[in-house]
Amino acid sequence: MRLVNNYILLLVLLTAAFSNAQYRPTKNYSTADGLANNAVRSLFLDKNQELWIGTENGISKFENGHFSSLVLPKIITNNSCWDIAQDTQGNMWFATYGGGVFKYDGKKYSLFDTRKGLPDNRAHKLLSYNDKMYVGTELGVAIIDIKKNKLIVPKGIMPHFGVFIVTDFMLYKDEVYFSTSNEGIFKIVVKDDIPYIEQTLAVEHAFSLGQFGSQLFVGNKASLNQFEIENVLANKTETKSFGSTTVWDYATDKQGILYAAAWGVFDQSGGLYTIANNGMTLISKEYGIDSPNILNVVYNSKNDFLYVGSKDRGIYEVQLGRTIDYNPFGNKKVIDFEIFDTHKVIVHEDGLSFLDGSNVISKTITNEAFKKYEVGYITNSKNKVPTHKEGYFELDYKIPAAQIEYYGLIKHQQSLWLTSNIGIYEISLKGDVINYIPLHSYKIGFTNNNKFIETIPYAGVRIYDDVYNLKAKHYSEFDKNTPLNVVGILNNRDKTYFISLFQGLYTYINNKCQSLLSANIWKEDKLKFITKNQDGNLIIASELSGITIVDDSRSFKILQKIPKSKLLGNTINFLESYKNYILIGTDLGINIYHDGNLQLFDKDQGLKDAEINSAKLSGNTLWLGTKKGFYTVNLDKLIAEKNTVSSIGIKDIKINSVPISRKHFKWMSYTETALLCDYSQNTIAIDFVPKGHSYSNKLKFRYRLKDGNQWSPYSDKPFVYLSYLPADAYKLEIEVTDMHSGKVKTFSILDINIKHPFWETTWFMALIAFITIIIIVLITANIKKQAKQKAANEREISKAKLEALLSQMNPHFTFNALTSIQSFVFNKDVINSSIYISEVANLMRQTLDNSSKQTISIENEIHYLQTYILIENKRFNNRIVHKITIDADLNQEQVSIPTMLLQPFIENIFKHAFDDKHINPEFAISFKKLNQEYLQISITDNGYGKKEMTSNHISKGLSIATERLQIMQPNNLNPIELKFSETGTTVVITLFLDKEN
């Protein structure tokens, strides 16, 4: 009886636990996240669905998980903001408690206080309508014309105890109504362009107005009044009253659910409520709201979020999309699931529970019931209990009910099979235990032909033809093809697959097992999960190498690999596939992989506990078991197309750590597309805000400054720091990787131009280039002038040297001629003396004529030489025969040679080559054109040619001639060559010909 009572009590507790509403994903933001103050007095969604928060100490704007605080000018002395509105021109209005009302157009502020006619500086509420801003204060209403900035106070104020506190506004049929704390509900009417106040309904307290359809909700003291709005307009007080708290604000979502923000003022009755069926339901716990002091609530239809403002704990962001729900399930550890028809079966630490179509527990089999069934089998069964000696992993039948451990649950045909540390149970789909198998197996399954599979810890596999009578074929652990350390079993096509934690993948077909690792078909060894997609392809998860997709229709063909490095998270907890999306559970959340794109679903979207024990796919729902309950995930919403970042706004720019002027900003964003900086102002810090996105923690950013440049490393901070940029033009691009949507987008957010220093500017470089050119031209001209002068000087020097050389040669010849004349005189040969003197005089005249010239034609040179030879030969009684030959290619009149070049060599012949004993003395002179560049002159004699005899008496004219040629033709390195032989001497002179010749 006691056991039955315990069973009933547990069933009641579990049923109650599971029947609780499921928990919504919620995030709380406070001053720790950048909120101006935790006392939130107002929430407002502007035309862009961006959230503005008014607190008791400042105003914040919330964009994509980041807060920006409004920096107020000195004219605004109070920043306790009790309400926010936006007018028809897009200006933001803020009602402060004690500082009046001010307008913000994105750049400048305009203040309206008692000095401009506001009834009281303690402003409570705002309403924008028809280019008018209605302001509710503690002394009544004011109307501000937003175009003229003109303030009017309607007539007819009825103060109560010295105050007329406006608590809320309402717009109905183009007429403005407002509530007051003590006097009731009023309407503003206009007569002859003058606004008046008329009472519509007298109620004791009206702290808020909520008009939805034909119903009007009025927040009363510790209750909520519900009126038919037409009755209110007719001043009828018929009402319904319910609730036990004070409501301050209302909101509806796209499902039509009406929410109420409540604060009990003097008690703890507040929180977030829903209003329906003439009642209020507190939903704070299910919506993750732990503050009872709730003052405001707004609904963002763009992302299906509910924002709730508290008086003490900041704001709450509640996701209403219901992609994921959480059920604490009595804080029980959920081990496994099975789902069939509309029923769900949950294995938990205290047994196994059946849920009906309404997700209410209909039946539970407790640990005690399973233990009782085991004891009954051991006691009453005629079958022999298997033992270790027979090759079985023997059970410990002394394990008490409190220490039962469940390993897994599988559905096969019309039964459920549950494996545990006390044996295997077969359970009917109605929830009755129908069989007990005294086997211990961590992982069980069935083959394609419905044979039961027992994986034996550390000892191979048994495949049963009759599991009830333990008739099976044992596959020995000593066979390399027998699966060991099995952690997953899957039937696909005609095969049964086993995955091993250490030995890779195995197949079972036609009563044979095969190891793909041993057969070198697939070398992955450390496997963890296996499933298949809608195309029938295998999906296998390895803890080390990631995910592999395999086509096994004909052979084992690897289609794709998802490396472990691409997955977010370290440990793989589960693997499922839905509509060819691969769902990979890790310690960070659910990785959603499809067509190369990866998304992450984690705590930001409601999966606060990613330590998943089990997963089960049923239809479009993924069930995930944890240590304290379970999640259900709507997979169609999980894989649905998601919005990503639509734009990027620049929140702040610092140059060399100094913020730039706020005149460049509007609505707290940089309004310009370019940034021009001096060359020394080249360290830039940029804070930016991604817009149009709901989960800022899912974004990764990287940037580059020019097309083709490498991207920077990824960062999760919306911040760019550019240090010591060289002078140049840059185009800052931000690439955003969104792990929520799986999308990557690139934004060009700013053109940055770092000016070059003046010495690197075009005009300065042009000036320097011009000056340089002028200097080069002047230097070149001077060098040319100096070179020209130097050349002229050298010509003069060369001329002087030549003349000096000629002057040295002439006296030498003169001395020789006088010596010959002296010889005739001594011999008293008057006739020959006279002839000789006449010839010498003629020769001297030619010498004088030629001495003033550096060159002479070959023709004139030959004439001169013949005169000279005639004179010299007379001393030898004309015995010496000479011959002059000229190359036919030479033009004697045009080709020139140095003046008196050959005379010294002819003189040397007459002086040293012959004596009186020489028989047939002769010499020859030839002029030969070697090519277009060279002229060769050869002087050959048959005199005494021994070098040792002639080297001592080489004429001084030879050295003079050589020196002359080196001056006149510097590149003529070896102009004169002497050749000595037994039969005479040859002088070879090589000269450069002028190119004209």
C-alpha positions, 0 to 999 in steps of 0.5 A: 500500500505504501508503494502504491501511495508513493507511486501516486504521489510521484505521478501527481508531482510529475503531472503538476510539474509538466503541466506548468507553462513552458519558459520563454527565452529571456534576457535581462539588461541592466547598468552592467550592460550599459543601461543608464539606470536600472529604474526604467520609467519609460520604453518607446519604439520609434518608427524604425522599431529601435528601442528608447529607454527613459530611466530615473538617471538618463536616457538610453537607446538600445540597438542590437544588444548595445546601449548608447546614452543620450548626452544632454546639454547644460540647459537640461538640468533634469534627466529623469525621463518618465515618457518618450514620444516621436512626432510626425517630423521624426523628432524625439520628445522626452518628458522629465520629472522636474525638468520639463519637456525637451525635443531632440532633432538628432543634433540639437535640443529644444527645451519647454518648461514653465518659463515657456508656459508649461503648467509644471516641470514634472512631466509624466506623459506624452502623445503625438498627434496631428503635428501636436505634442500633448504633454501631461504634467502634475498640473494638467495638460499642455499642447505644443505645435511642433512646427511653430514651437508654440505652447498652449495650455487648454482651459478648464483645469480642475485641480484636486488638492492643488494638483491635476496629475495626468497619468496617460493619454488615449487616442480614439476616433481622432480625439485625444483623451487623458486620465488623471490620478484622482479626477477621472478621464477627460477629453480635449475639445477645440472650439474656435481654435481654442482647446478646452478640457471636458470630463468624460468619466469620473473614476476614483483612480486612473493610473493607465489607459489601455484601449483595445477594440471596443474595450477600455482598460483603466488601471485602478488602485490594486485592481483593473477596470474594464469598460465598454469604451462607448459607455465611457464616452457616454459617462456610464460607469458600468464596469468589470473589475478584476486583478489585485495589482496596479497596472501602469502600461499595456501592449499586444503582440501579433497573436493578439495577446494583451500584456499588462505591466503591473507594480503594486506600489506598496506590495509585491503583487506586481509583475508581467500579466496577461489579460484575458477572459475578465482576468489577469494571469501572472506570467513573470516566472514563465517569461523570466522576469524576476522583478515584481515592480514592472512599469512599462511594456512594449512589443517589437513586431519586427523581431517578435520581442517583448520589452519589459521595463522594471523599477529596479532591475532594468529591462527584460527582452522576451522572445515570443517567437517560440522557436524554443520552449523549456520545461523544467519537468520537476528538475528531473534529469531527462535521459531519452525520448520516444515519440509516436502518434501524438504521444511522447515517452520520456525516460527520466531519473525516476522512471518512464512517463507517457504524455498525451496529445496535450503534453500532460503526463498520462502514466508513469512507470516508476523505478520501484515498478521496474524493480518489482518486475525484475524481482518477479521475473527472477523469482518466478521465471522458468528461464535460466538467468544468464551468467558470466561463465556463459559469456554474458555481462552478468547483472547485479540483482541487488541494485535497489530501485533508487540506484537504477540507471537508464541507458536508452529507449528505442521504439520497435514495431509496437513496443518500446525497449528500455535498457538499464543497469538492472536489465532490458524491458519491453513496454507496450505503447499503452504503458505496460511492461510486457517483458523483461530480458535479464541482459546488461547492454548500454546500446541495443537495437534491431537489424533490418530483419527485426533481430534483436542486437545486444552489444556486450560491454567489452565482449563483442555482439549477440544477434538474437533469433529469439531474444526471449529465450536468449537464442543468439549468434555470438560474434566474438570480440577476438574477430577484427570484424566484430563491433566493439565499444558500440555507441550507435546503431542505425539501419539504412537500406539493406545494412545495419551500421555500428559506430564504435568509440574507438574502432570506427564503423562496422556493417552487418549484412547477411549475418556477417559483420565487417570492419571498414577500418580493418578493410581500409574502406574508411580510416576514421576510428573515433566515432560518436553519433550516426544518423541519416538525411532525407536522401538516405545518406549517412551522417557520421560524427567524429569527436576529433575530425567533425562530420562526414556525409556518406552515400552508401547506395552502391559503395561507401562514397564520401560526399562531404566533410565538415571539419571539426574546426568549422563547428562552434564548440568543443564537444559534440552532444548529439547529431540529427538531420531535418530537411537536409539541414544537419543539426549538431549539438555542442557544448555551445549550442546547436550548430545548423549546417546547410549548403556550406553555411553554419548557424548557431542557436544558443543561450541568446535564443533560449538554449541556456543549458547546452549540456544535452543528454539526449535528442529526439527528432519528431516531425518538426520538433527536436526534443532535447533532454538535460539534467533539469528538464527538457527543451522542445525546438520548432525546427521550421522556425529554427531553419527559417530565413533570418534577417541579418545586419542591414546597415552599419552606423558609426557611433564614435570616431577618435583621432589620436585618442581625441573624439571628433566634433559631435557636429558631424553626428546626427541621431548619435551616428556619424553622418558623413561618408568620408574622413579627412585627416592631417598626416600627423592625425593618423591613429583612428579608433572607430566604434560602430553599431550593426543595425537590423539584427537581434543577436549582437553576440552572434556577430563577428567582424573583420575589416580591410582598408583597400580592395585586394588587401587581406582581411583583419582577424575576426573580432566580436567587438564592433570596433576598429583601431587603425594605428599610424596609417601612412598617408594615402586614400583608404576605403574602410570595409567591414565584413559581418559574419552572422552566426544567427542567420548564417549569412556574411555581408560586407559594408563600405562604411567610410572613406579615409584620406590621410593627407600627405605632408607638404613635402610629399604633396604634388605641388611641393614635389613639382616645385622641388622637381622644377628647382632641381631641373633648373639646378641641373640645367645650370650645372649642365650648362656650367659643366659644358661651358667648363668642358668647352673651355677645357677643350679649347685650352687643351687644343691651345696646349696641344697646338703649343706642344706641337709647335714646340715639337716642330720648333725642336725638329727644325733646328735639328734639321737646320743643323744637319743642313749646315753641316752638309754645306760646311762639307762642300765649303771645306772641299771648295766645291762652289757650284755644288755649294750654291746649288745645295744652299738654294735647295736648302733655302727652298726646303726651309721655306716649305718647312716654315710654311708647313710649321704653322699647320698641324696637318698636311695633305699626303700630296704636299707631304710627298713633295716636301719629302722629295725636296728633303731626300734630294738635299740629303742624297747629295751628301751620298752622291745620289747613291741612295735609291728611294721609292714612294708608293701610294694606295690607289684608294687614297685621295692624296689631296684630301687625306691629311697626316701630321705635318713633318711626321715622316721627315725624322725617319727619312733623316734617320735613314740618311744618317744611320742606315748606310755608309760608304761601303754599303752596296745598293742602298735604298729605301721605300715609303708606302701609303696604304689604306687598311680600311675605312678607319686606318692609314698605314705608312711603312718606311723600309730600308736595306741598311744596317738593321741590327737592333743593338747597332741602331738602338743607340742612335735612334733619332730624337725625331722618333720620340718627338713623332710618337709624342705628337701622335699621342697628343693628336690621337689619344686613342692611338695607343701604339702608333709607331712600331719598329722592326729590325732585321739583318737586312734593314729596318722597317718603321710602321706608322698607323694613323686614324683616318678622318671619317670623311675620308 
